[in-house]
Amino acid sequence: MKKIILLGAGHIGLAIARRLHGCGDYEVLALDRDARALAPLAQLGVASAQADFDDSARLPALLAGADAVVNALPWHMATTVAEAARAAGVHYFDLTEDVHATRRIMQLAQDAETAFMPQCGLAPGFVGIAAHHLAQGFDDIAEIKMRVGALPEFPTNEIKYNLTWSVDGLVNEYCHPCEAIRDGALQEVQPLEGLEHFSIDGVEYEAFNTSGGLGTLCATLAGRAANLDYKSVRYPGHRDRLRFLLEELRLKERPELLKDILRRAVPATMQDVVLVFVTVSGMRGGQFQQRVFSRKVFAGEGGGAHESAIQITTAAGVCAAVDLFFAGRLAQRGFIRQEELALPELLANRFGCAYAGPEDGRRQRYTVAVQSTGDQHDSSTAGSGLRQLAA
């Protein structure tokens, strides 16, 4: 039985613990500084302990003896925990969307005896696996569009948003430059730019640049894809209101104040939906073609309890990565990119099957088609989607 140390017992950490502990193949020890966060884990029978993560010198000792660490702490702890994992000689997995942290983890992994696999969540994570899978078989890739939204199912406030995941991660992706490939060249583009509009199942959405969602896909597809970008999906009007807060009120310069405002004024919800939409266009067999991957995952039963859609999808990604790693389906040392995971294997995995859809043989196939021709207020309509509860 593999021993897993789980750092962080919050919203996502709880969902990860349910799966890894519940399957019976992993011995999980959850660590968090907040005893209240650990209480639900104790009810599940998961071993837990309070720990202070501020003392980086003590972290290697906390990790010693484990087979792997799963880091579900806020994004700014990624580098610190990865350094401790290397010092302790344990495999490392995380959910970070931070570009600079991932670059540092790449350096740590260069000559390591253990494996380092960051960005194992939804975006970055699953969306990159899906995009890389679609890109296979193209002779020339003209464009890859990756669109992901973690949205309230019933938006009622002015910003048309509820808190469904980490406020730290949300503000981070709205404030930092974004990677993209434009006309074959790797570029940095600004967050909140590149606004576009589309609809799926009669619901109107907008999408705009946010940081970190591409993971390592730009580097992987450099020289193959002429254009590649990632945008977050929200309900129309959200981007303009956030840009007012971040730029005109200059809260981008005071991120801690912005986080405090969001936590106090924007309610959290467990009634959410995760939308994943990926298109790849290019030449295949002498024809210009497009391939599409789309998923909608709603809140429902996951890991033996009612969970939000973002819990289901994020926990599915990292738990499947851990599972496939220890099954020998991934490299056992060095840096592991998300796109090294084969999409069919992930969808067949006991955890990754939360993302499985009709084309995996259980329901009639459906199609979705969205086209966007520019950066400003382009509109189109998509075909039928799928409401899928992940058990």
Sine and cosine of phi, psi and omega as CSV:
sin_phi,cos_phi,sin_psi,cos_psi,sin_omega,cos_omega
0.00,0.00,0.81,-0.59,-0.02,-1.00
-0.98,0.20,0.66,-0.75,0.01,-1.00
-0.99,-0.10,0.85,-0.53,-0.01,-1.00
-0.90,-0.43,0.79,-0.61,0.16,-0.99
-0.99,-0.16,0.84,-0.54,0.01,-1.00
-0.97,-0.25,0.88,-0.47,0.03,-1.00
-0.99,-0.14,0.90,-0.44,-0.01,-1.00
0.97,-0.26,0.87,-0.49,-0.04,-1.00
-0.88,-0.47,0.56,0.83,0.01,-1.00
-0.99,0.12,-0.46,-0.89,-0.08,-1.00
-0.79,0.61,-0.77,0.64,-0.04,-1.00
-0.99,0.14,-0.63,0.78,0.00,-1.00
-0.85,0.53,-0.63,0.78,0.03,-1.00
-0.89,0.46,-0.67,0.74,0.00,-1.00
-0.92,0.39,-0.61,0.80,0.04,-1.00
-0.91,0.42,-0.72,0.70,-0.02,-1.00
-0.88,0.48,-0.66,0.75,0.02,-1.00
-0.82,0.57,-0.69,0.72,-0.08,-1.00
-0.97,0.26,-0.77,0.63,-0.07,-1.00
-0.92,0.39,-0.66,0.75,0.04,-1.00
-0.94,0.33,-0.67,0.74,-0.11,-0.99
-0.93,0.38,-0.43,0.90,-0.03,-1.00
-0.96,0.26,-0.32,0.95,0.05,-1.00
1.00,0.09,0.00,1.00,-0.04,-1.00
-0.98,-0.21,-0.06,1.00,-0.04,-1.00
-0.75,-0.66,0.65,-0.76,0.14,-0.99
-1.00,-0.09,0.93,-0.38,-0.13,-0.99
-0.96,-0.28,0.76,-0.66,0.17,-0.99
-0.88,-0.47,0.90,-0.44,-0.01,-1.00
-0.99,-0.13,0.74,-0.68,0.01,-1.00
-0.85,-0.52,0.71,-0.71,0.06,-1.00
-0.42,-0.91,0.44,-0.90,0.01,-1.00
-0.98,0.19,-0.31,0.95,-0.10,-1.00
-0.98,-0.22,0.91,-0.41,-0.01,-1.00
-0.89,0.46,-0.51,0.86,0.00,-1.00
-0.92,0.40,-0.57,0.82,0.03,-1.00
-0.93,0.36,-0.50,0.87,-0.04,-1.00
-0.98,0.17,-0.34,0.94,-0.09,-1.00
-0.84,0.54,-0.71,0.71,0.02,-1.00
-0.89,0.46,-0.50,0.86,0.02,-1.00
-0.93,0.36,-0.63,0.78,0.04,-1.00
-0.88,0.48,-0.58,0.81,0.04,-1.00
-0.91,0.41,-0.45,0.89,0.04,-1.00
-0.99,0.10,-0.14,0.99,-0.06,-1.00
1.00,0.07,0.26,0.97,0.03,-1.00
-1.00,0.09,0.78,-0.63,0.06,-1.00
-0.90,0.44,0.66,-0.75,-0.06,-1.00
-0.50,-0.86,0.33,-0.94,0.03,-1.00
-0.36,-0.93,0.51,-0.86,0.11,-0.99
-0.97,0.25,0.59,-0.81,0.01,-1.00
-0.48,-0.88,0.56,-0.83,0.04,-1.00
-0.98,-0.19,0.88,-0.47,-0.05,-1.00
-1.00,-0.03,-0.03,1.00,-0.04,-1.00
-0.95,0.31,-0.46,0.89,0.00,-1.00
-1.00,0.02,1.00,-0.04,-0.09,-1.00
-0.90,0.44,-0.43,0.90,-0.01,-1.00
-0.93,0.38,-0.41,0.91,-0.03,-1.00
-1.00,-0.04,-0.20,0.98,-0.07,-1.00
-0.88,0.48,-0.70,0.72,0.00,-1.00
-0.84,0.55,-0.59,0.81,0.01,-1.00
-0.92,0.39,-0.57,0.82,0.03,-1.00
-0.91,0.41,-0.52,0.86,-0.07,-1.00
-1.00,-0.03,-0.28,0.96,-0.10,-1.00
-0.85,0.53,0.68,-0.74,0.05,-1.00
1.00,-0.05,-0.20,0.98,0.03,-1.00
-1.00,0.10,0.35,-0.94,0.14,-0.99
-0.99,0.12,-0.56,0.83,-0.01,-1.00
-0.41,-0.91,0.40,-0.92,0.13,-0.99
-0.89,-0.46,0.70,-0.71,0.12,-0.99
-0.94,-0.34,0.91,-0.41,-0.09,-1.00
-1.00,-0.08,0.96,-0.30,0.05,-1.00
-0.93,-0.38,0.46,0.89,0.06,-1.00
-0.99,0.11,0.18,-0.98,0.06,-1.00
-0.83,0.56,0.41,-0.91,-0.16,-0.99
-0.83,0.56,-0.53,0.85,-0.08,-1.00
-0.95,0.30,-0.12,0.99,0.05,-1.00
-1.00,-0.07,-0.03,1.00,-0.13,-0.99
-0.87,0.49,-0.76,0.65,-0.05,-1.00
-0.90,0.44,-0.69,0.72,-0.02,-1.00
-0.87,0.49,-0.71,0.70,-0.02,-1.00
-0.94,0.33,-0.61,0.79,0.03,-1.00
-0.89,0.45,-0.64,0.77,0.05,-1.00
-0.90,0.44,-0.63,0.77,0.03,-1.00
-0.92,0.38,-0.61,0.79,0.03,-1.00
-0.89,0.45,-0.65,0.76,0.04,-1.00
-0.90,0.43,-0.70,0.71,0.00,-1.00
-0.89,0.45,-0.56,0.83,-0.03,-1.00
-1.00,0.07,-0.21,0.98,0.00,-1.00
0.96,0.29,0.61,0.79,0.02,-1.00
-0.87,-0.48,0.45,-0.89,0.05,-1.00
-0.93,0.36,0.48,-0.88,-0.15,-0.99
-0.78,-0.62,0.75,-0.66,0.08,-1.00
-0.73,-0.69,0.61,-0.79,0.08,-1.00
-0.51,-0.86,-0.07,-1.00,-0.07,-1.00
-0.86,-0.52,0.23,0.97,-0.19,-0.98
-0.91,0.42,0.58,-0.82,0.16,-0.99
-0.96,-0.29,0.05,1.00,-0.09,-1.00
-0.98,0.19,0.83,-0.56,-0.08,-1.00
-0.92,0.40,-0.70,0.72,-0.05,-1.00
-0.91,0.41,-0.62,0.78,0.03,-1.00
-0.89,0.45,-0.66,0.75,0.00,-1.00
-0.90,0.43,-0.63,0.77,0.04,-1.00
-0.89,0.46,-0.63,0.78,0.04,-1.00
-0.92,0.39,-0.64,0.77,0.02,-1.00
-0.91,0.42,-0.58,0.82,0.10,-0.99
-0.85,0.53,-0.69,0.72,0.01,-1.00
-0.90,0.44,-0.68,0.73,0.00,-1.00
-0.88,0.47,-0.52,0.86,-0.11,-0.99
-0.99,0.11,-0.18,0.98,-0.19,-0.98
-0.83,0.56,-0.71,0.70,-0.02,-1.00
-0.83,-0.56,0.45,0.90,-0.07,-1.00
-0.98,0.19,0.47,-0.88,0.07,-1.00
-1.00,0.08,-0.19,0.98,-0.01,-1.00
-0.91,-0.41,0.13,-0.99,-0.04,-1.00
-0.99,-0.13,0.54,-0.84,0.06,-1.00
-0.79,-0.62,0.90,-0.44,-0.04,-1.00
-0.75,-0.66,1.00,0.05,0.05,-1.00
-0.99,0.12,0.06,-1.00,0.16,-0.99
0.91,0.42,0.65,0.76,-0.11,-0.99
-1.00,-0.02,0.36,0.93,-0.07,-1.00
-0.99,-0.12,-0.72,-0.69,-0.01,-1.00
-1.00,0.03,-0.84,0.55,0.01,-1.00
-0.49,-0.87,0.98,-0.21,0.14,0.99
-0.97,0.25,0.36,-0.93,0.01,-1.00
0.70,-0.71,-0.94,-0.34,-0.12,-0.99
-0.84,0.54,-0.65,0.76,-0.07,-1.00
-0.89,0.46,-0.57,0.82,0.04,-1.00
-0.94,0.35,-0.61,0.79,0.05,-1.00
-0.88,0.47,-0.70,0.71,0.00,-1.00
-0.90,0.43,-0.69,0.72,-0.01,-1.00
-0.90,0.43,-0.68,0.73,0.00,-1.00
-0.90,0.44,-0.63,0.78,0.03,-1.00
-0.89,0.45,-0.71,0.70,0.01,-1.00
-0.88,0.47,-0.56,0.83,-0.07,-1.00
-0.94,0.34,-0.34,0.94,0.00,-1.00
-0.91,0.41,0.66,-0.75,0.03,-1.00
0.99,-0.10,-0.20,0.98,0.08,-1.00
-0.99,0.13,0.70,-0.71,0.08,-1.00
-0.97,0.25,-0.65,0.76,0.07,-1.00
-0.65,-0.76,0.75,-0.66,-0.01,-1.00
-0.98,-0.19,0.91,-0.42,0.01,-1.00
-0.99,0.15,-0.64,0.77,-0.12,-0.99
-0.34,-0.94,0.68,-0.73,0.16,-0.99
-0.82,-0.57,0.82,-0.57,0.06,-1.00
-0.89,-0.46,0.80,-0.60,0.00,-1.00
-0.87,-0.49,0.87,-0.50,-0.05,-1.00
-0.79,-0.62,0.80,-0.60,-0.03,-1.00
-0.66,-0.75,0.69,-0.72,0.09,-1.00
-0.69,-0.72,0.71,-0.71,0.19,-0.98
-0.94,-0.34,0.97,-0.22,-0.26,-0.96
-0.83,-0.55,0.51,-0.86,0.16,-0.99
-0.93,0.37,0.63,-0.77,0.02,-1.00
-0.95,0.31,-0.45,0.89,-0.05,-1.00
-0.76,-0.64,0.98,0.22,-0.02,-1.00
-0.95,0.31,0.71,-0.71,-0.04,-1.00
-0.74,-0.68,-0.24,0.97,-0.10,-1.00
-1.00,-0.10,0.01,-1.00,-0.11,-0.99
-0.91,0.42,-0.58,0.82,-0.01,-1.00
-1.00,0.02,0.03,1.00,0.06,-1.00
0.80,0.61,0.75,0.66,-0.07,-1.00
-0.40,-0.91,0.54,-0.84,0.20,-0.98
-0.81,-0.59,0.37,-0.93,0.00,-1.00
-0.97,0.25,0.89,-0.46,0.00,-1.00
-0.91,-0.42,-0.22,0.98,0.01,-1.00
-0.47,-0.89,-0.30,-0.95,-0.14,-0.99
-0.87,0.50,0.82,-0.58,0.10,-1.00
-0.91,0.42,-0.61,0.79,0.03,-1.00
-0.86,0.51,-0.72,0.69,0.01,-1.00
-0.92,0.40,-0.62,0.79,0.00,-1.00
-0.88,0.48,-0.76,0.65,-0.02,-1.00
-0.92,0.39,-0.60,0.80,0.01,-1.00
-0.87,0.49,-0.70,0.71,-0.06,-1.00
-0.96,0.29,-0.37,0.93,0.03,-1.00
-0.99,0.12,-0.24,0.97,-0.18,-0.98
-0.93,-0.37,-0.31,0.95,-0.13,-0.99
-0.96,-0.28,0.47,-0.88,0.01,-1.00
-0.85,0.53,0.42,-0.91,-0.09,-1.00
-0.89,-0.45,0.62,-0.78,0.07,-1.00
-0.99,0.12,0.50,-0.87,0.08,-1.00
-0.31,-0.95,0.30,-0.95,0.17,-0.98
-0.92,-0.40,0.83,-0.55,0.02,-1.00
-0.82,-0.58,0.85,-0.53,0.00,-1.00
0.78,0.63,0.65,0.76,0.08,-1.00
0.99,0.10,-0.06,1.00,-0.05,-1.00
-0.93,-0.37,0.70,-0.72,0.08,-1.00
-0.94,0.35,0.78,-0.63,-0.05,-1.00
-0.71,-0.71,0.32,-0.95,0.22,-0.97
-0.97,-0.26,0.78,-0.63,0.06,-1.00
-0.88,-0.47,0.32,-0.95,-0.12,-0.99
-1.00,0.08,0.61,-0.79,0.07,-1.00
-0.91,0.42,0.47,-0.88,0.01,-1.00
0.96,0.29,0.00,1.00,0.08,-1.00
-1.00,-0.07,0.01,-1.00,0.04,-1.00
0.93,0.36,0.63,0.77,-0.07,-1.00
-0.91,0.42,0.70,-0.71,0.10,-1.00
-0.61,-0.79,0.34,-0.94,0.01,-1.00
-0.81,-0.59,0.56,-0.83,0.10,-1.00
-0.38,-0.93,0.11,-0.99,0.04,-1.00
-0.69,-0.73,0.54,-0.84,0.09,-1.00
-0.69,-0.72,0.76,-0.65,-0.01,-1.00
0.81,0.58,0.55,0.84,0.03,-1.00
0.99,0.17,0.04,1.00,0.02,-1.00
-0.99,-0.16,0.77,-0.64,0.00,-1.00
-1.00,0.08,0.67,-0.74,0.03,-1.00
-0.72,-0.70,0.32,-0.95,0.23,-0.97
-0.82,-0.57,0.34,-0.94,0.05,-1.00
-0.61,-0.79,0.54,-0.84,-0.03,-1.00
-0.42,-0.91,0.29,-0.96,-0.05,-1.00
-0.87,0.49,0.72,-0.69,0.22,-0.97
-0.65,-0.76,0.35,-0.94,-0.15,-0.99
-1.00,0.08,0.60,-0.80,0.25,-0.97
1.00,-0.07,-0.29,0.96,-0.13,-0.99
-0.93,0.37,-0.36,0.93,-0.02,-1.00
-0.97,0.23,-0.33,0.94,-0.08,-1.00
0.87,0.49,-0.77,-0.64,-0.03,-1.00
-0.98,-0.21,0.23,0.97,-0.14,-0.99
-0.92,0.39,-0.52,0.85,0.05,-1.00
-0.86,0.51,-0.71,0.70,0.00,-1.00
-0.93,0.38,-0.63,0.78,-0.02,-1.00
-0.91,0.42,-0.64,0.77,-0.09,-1.00
-0.98,-0.21,0.16,0.99,0.07,-1.00
-0.86,0.51,0.75,-0.66,-0.03,-1.00
1.00,0.01,-0.22,0.97,0.04,-1.00
-0.94,-0.33,-0.64,0.77,-0.05,-1.00
-0.99,-0.17,0.78,-0.62,0.05,-1.00
-0.96,0.28,-0.59,0.81,-0.01,-1.00
-0.61,-0.79,0.70,-0.72,-0.03,-1.00
-0.47,-0.88,0.80,-0.60,0.07,-1.00
-0.50,-0.87,0.28,-0.96,0.03,-1.00
-0.79,-0.61,0.68,-0.73,0.06,-1.00
-0.66,-0.75,0.57,-0.82,0.10,-1.00
-0.99,0.10,0.61,-0.79,-0.01,-1.00
-0.99,-0.16,0.73,-0.68,0.07,-1.00
-0.65,-0.76,0.11,-0.99,0.13,-0.99
-0.98,0.20,0.50,-0.86,-0.09,-1.00
-0.83,0.56,0.69,-0.72,0.01,-1.00
0.98,-0.20,-0.35,0.94,-0.04,-1.00
-0.88,0.47,-0.73,0.69,-0.07,-1.00
-0.86,0.51,-0.70,0.72,-0.05,-1.00
-0.90,0.44,-0.63,0.78,-0.01,-1.00
-0.94,0.33,-0.61,0.79,0.05,-1.00
-0.94,0.34,-0.59,0.81,0.04,-1.00
-0.92,0.40,-0.57,0.82,0.09,-1.00
-0.87,0.50,-0.71,0.70,0.00,-1.00
-0.91,0.41,-0.73,0.68,-0.13,-0.99
-0.97,0.26,-0.64,0.77,-0.14,-0.99
-0.97,-0.23,-0.78,0.63,-0.06,-1.00
-0.96,0.27,-0.62,0.78,0.09,-1.00
-1.00,0.04,-0.05,1.00,0.10,-0.99
0.88,0.48,0.50,0.87,0.04,-1.00
-0.96,0.27,-0.19,0.98,0.14,-0.99
-0.87,0.49,-0.48,0.88,0.02,-1.00
-0.99,0.12,-0.17,0.98,-0.02,-1.00
-0.74,-0.67,0.90,0.43,-0.12,-0.99
-0.87,0.49,-0.55,0.84,-0.02,-1.00
-0.92,0.38,-0.60,0.80,0.07,-1.00
-0.91,0.42,-0.68,0.73,0.02,-1.00
-0.88,0.48,-0.68,0.73,0.02,-1.00
-0.88,0.48,-0.66,0.75,0.00,-1.00
-0.90,0.43,-0.65,0.76,0.04,-1.00
-0.88,0.47,-0.72,0.69,-0.03,-1.00
-0.89,0.45,-0.68,0.74,-0.01,-1.00
-0.91,0.42,-0.56,0.83,-0.05,-1.00
-0.99,0.11,-0.48,0.87,-0.17,-0.99
-0.94,-0.35,-0.35,0.94,-0.05,-1.00
-0.94,-0.34,0.90,-0.43,-0.07,-1.00
-0.94,0.33,0.52,-0.86,0.14,-0.99
-0.99,0.15,0.35,-0.94,0.04,-1.00
-0.57,-0.82,0.52,-0.85,0.15,-0.99
-0.98,-0.19,-0.05,1.00,0.01,-1.00
-0.98,-0.18,0.99,0.10,-0.11,-0.99
-0.76,-0.65,0.12,-0.99,0.05,-1.00
-0.65,-0.76,0.67,-0.74,0.09,-1.00
-0.96,-0.27,0.82,-0.58,0.02,-1.00
-0.93,-0.37,0.81,-0.59,0.08,-1.00
-0.86,-0.51,0.81,-0.58,-0.03,-1.00
-0.62,-0.78,0.88,-0.48,-0.05,-1.00
-0.77,-0.64,0.73,-0.68,0.12,-0.99
-0.79,-0.61,0.63,-0.78,0.10,-0.99
-0.79,-0.62,0.79,-0.62,0.01,-1.00
-0.84,-0.54,0.59,-0.81,0.03,-1.00
0.19,-0.98,-0.21,-0.98,-0.05,-1.00
-1.00,-0.04,0.79,-0.61,0.08,-1.00
-0.70,-0.72,0.87,-0.49,0.03,-1.00
0.85,0.53,0.57,0.82,0.03,-1.00
0.99,0.11,0.07,1.00,0.03,-1.00
-0.85,-0.52,0.55,-0.83,0.10,-1.00
-0.99,0.12,0.89,-0.45,-0.11,-0.99
-0.76,-0.65,0.26,-0.97,0.09,-1.00
-0.76,-0.65,0.69,-0.72,0.14,-0.99
-0.90,-0.44,0.58,-0.81,-0.12,-0.99
-0.75,-0.66,0.65,-0.76,0.15,-0.99
-0.79,-0.61,0.78,-0.63,-0.01,-1.00
-0.62,-0.79,0.63,-0.77,0.09,-1.00
-0.62,-0.79,0.59,-0.81,0.28,-0.96
-0.84,-0.55,0.82,-0.58,0.07,-1.00
-0.86,-0.50,0.80,-0.60,-0.02,-1.00
-0.97,-0.25,0.32,-0.95,0.12,-0.99
-0.84,0.55,0.56,-0.83,-0.01,-1.00
0.06,-1.00,-0.40,-0.92,0.00,-1.00
-0.98,0.21,0.82,-0.58,0.04,-1.00
-0.48,-0.88,0.74,-0.68,0.01,-1.00
0.89,0.45,0.39,0.92,0.03,-1.00
1.00,0.07,0.19,0.98,0.01,-1.00
-0.49,-0.87,0.27,-0.96,0.09,-1.00
-0.95,0.31,0.79,-0.61,-0.02,-1.00
-0.73,-0.68,0.40,-0.92,0.11,-0.99
-0.95,0.30,0.30,-0.95,0.01,-1.00
-0.89,0.45,-0.60,0.80,0.00,-1.00
-0.94,0.33,-0.54,0.84,0.13,-0.99
-0.89,0.45,-0.74,0.68,-0.05,-1.00
-0.87,0.49,-0.76,0.64,-0.11,-0.99
-0.96,0.29,-0.64,0.77,-0.01,-1.00
-0.93,0.36,-0.73,0.68,0.01,-1.00
-0.90,0.45,-0.60,0.80,0.03,-1.00
-0.86,0.50,-0.66,0.75,-0.04,-1.00
-0.90,0.43,-0.78,0.62,-0.08,-1.00
-0.96,0.29,-0.59,0.81,0.01,-1.00
-0.93,0.38,-0.61,0.79,0.08,-1.00
-0.90,0.43,-0.64,0.77,0.03,-1.00
-0.88,0.48,-0.71,0.70,0.04,-1.00
-0.88,0.47,-0.72,0.70,-0.04,-1.00
-0.88,0.48,-0.74,0.67,-0.02,-1.00
-0.94,0.33,-0.52,0.85,0.06,-1.00
-0.89,0.45,-0.77,0.64,-0.03,-1.00
-0.96,0.27,-0.22,0.98,0.14,-0.99
-1.00,0.09,0.00,1.00,0.03,-1.00
0.99,0.16,0.30,0.95,-0.03,-1.00
-1.00,0.02,-0.03,1.00,0.02,-1.00
-0.74,-0.67,0.30,-0.96,0.08,-1.00
-0.82,0.57,0.55,-0.83,-0.10,-0.99
-0.98,-0.19,0.09,1.00,0.08,-1.00
-0.40,-0.92,0.32,-0.95,0.01,-1.00
0.99,0.15,-0.19,-0.98,-0.06,-1.00
-1.00,0.10,0.74,-0.67,0.01,-1.00
-0.90,-0.43,0.86,-0.50,0.06,-1.00
-0.99,0.16,0.50,-0.86,0.03,-1.00
-0.85,0.53,-0.63,0.78,-0.07,-1.00
-0.95,0.32,-0.05,1.00,0.16,-0.99
-0.97,0.25,-0.27,0.96,0.13,-0.99
-0.97,0.22,0.78,-0.63,0.05,-1.00
-0.98,0.19,0.78,-0.62,-0.04,-1.00
-0.84,0.55,-0.72,0.70,0.01,-1.00
-0.86,0.51,-0.61,0.79,0.03,-1.00
-0.92,0.39,-0.65,0.76,0.00,-1.00
-0.90,0.44,-0.70,0.72,-0.03,-1.00
-0.92,0.39,-0.45,0.89,0.02,-1.00
-1.00,0.09,-0.20,0.98,-0.02,-1.00
-0.95,0.32,0.49,-0.87,-0.05,-1.00
-0.88,0.47,-0.44,0.90,0.06,-1.00
-0.99,-0.11,-0.70,0.71,-0.03,-1.00
-0.91,0.41,-0.29,0.96,-0.01,-1.00
-0.90,0.44,-0.17,0.99,0.11,-0.99
-0.86,0.51,-0.41,0.91,0.02,-1.00
-1.00,-0.06,-0.10,1.00,-0.11,-0.99
-0.90,0.43,0.60,-0.80,-0.05,-1.00
-0.77,-0.63,-0.19,-0.98,-0.13,-0.99
-0.90,0.44,-0.50,0.86,0.00,-1.00
-0.96,0.28,-0.07,1.00,0.08,-1.00
-1.00,0.00,0.23,0.97,0.22,-0.98
0.98,-0.20,0.02,1.00,-0.09,-1.00
-0.98,-0.22,-0.35,0.94,-0.01,-1.00
-0.60,-0.80,0.21,-0.98,0.03,-1.00
-0.89,0.46,0.67,-0.75,-0.04,-1.00
-0.90,0.43,0.58,-0.82,0.09,-1.00
-0.78,-0.63,0.32,-0.95,-0.01,-1.00
-0.79,-0.61,0.47,-0.88,0.09,-1.00
-0.72,-0.69,0.69,-0.72,0.02,-1.00
-0.73,-0.69,0.87,-0.50,0.06,-1.00
-0.77,-0.63,0.74,-0.68,0.06,-1.00
-0.81,-0.59,0.64,-0.77,0.03,-1.00
-0.70,-0.71,0.77,-0.64,-0.15,-0.99
-0.95,-0.31,0.02,1.00,-0.03,-1.00
-0.27,-0.96,-0.08,-1.00,-0.08,-1.00
-1.00,-0.09,-0.24,0.97,-0.13,-0.99
-0.84,-0.54,0.94,-0.34,0.22,-0.98
0.83,0.56,0.63,0.78,0.11,-0.99
-0.98,0.19,0.59,-0.81,-0.08,-1.00
-0.78,-0.63,0.65,-0.76,0.10,-1.00
-0.44,-0.90,0.10,-1.00,-0.04,-1.00
-0.82,-0.58,0.63,-0.77,-0.01,-1.00
-0.94,-0.34,0.36,-0.93,0.04,-1.00
-0.98,0.18,-0.33,-0.94,-0.15,-0.99
-0.94,0.35,0.57,-0.82,0.07,-1.00
-0.92,-0.40,-0.23,-0.97,-0.07,-1.00
-0.72,-0.70,0.81,-0.59,0.16,-0.99
-1.00,0.02,0.91,-0.41,-0.11,-0.99
-0.81,-0.59,0.82,-0.58,0.11,-0.99
-1.00,-0.07,0.78,-0.62,-0.05,-1.00
-0.99,-0.17,0.88,-0.48,-0.01,-1.00
-1.00,-0.06,0.00,0.00,0.00,0.00
